[in-house]
């Protein structure tokens, strides 16, 4: 089987990143008052959002690994994949995280304190380690829940990995999968929004 092209991996990672963000925004953001999405207005979709984000990070790491002309085998553990990313790109991702980690640091500290526990030292390694198996763990959260110091905390790492890729290939910013177009059970014959076409 031929090795995946970095651009192809990036495009799929983008789809999962956008899906995760939309799963968070559509039910809660006041700007997204789209009649066709009103059915999702009262949905809270954190598990779906986290699974998509975790998979996007796995794919962004794999893209960076392929950009470095290395192989990643069948690996899914985010810690192990990050170790395969080139040193320069690892440094870029950590630098991005350090500059943008205030929200996740505050969240972890507050969560531990609310539970009467001493918060851990919330650094890049803690967040990546806690999130390393999130793609699997969050998909099966209904079976055994999530242990302390595990789950999904790595949204900022996702953005850092994406930024590292776009620093190398800025022309990929708007790369999209063109075909196949999705077929869906949602009706497309709903009245156009703002005079747009339904196709």
Number of C-alpha atoms within 10 A of each C-alpha: 3 4 11 12 12 19 18 14 19 24 21 16 26 23 16 20 27 15 18 23 17 16 21 19 17 21 19 16 11 10 8 14 13 13 12 14 12 13 10 15 17 10 13 15 16 13 20 17 22 26 24 26 29 31 23 30 29 25 28 32 33 28 27 27 21 21 18 14 13 15 15 17 9 6 12 19 17 24 18 14 22 23 12 19 23 17 11 9 22 19 14 17 23 18 14 18 23 15 10 15 18 12 9 18 19 11 13 18 16 15 14 15 12 11 9 9 11 12 15 12 12 16 15 19 12 16 25 21 21 20 24 26 20 28 24 15 21 25 14 14 13 10 9 9 12 15 9 8 15 19 25 24 24 25 20 22 24 24 20 26 28 24 19 22 24 14 14 12 12 12 9 14 15 8 13 14 11 6 6 6 7 5 7 7 5 9 8 13 9 10 12 12 11 6 7 8 10 11 6
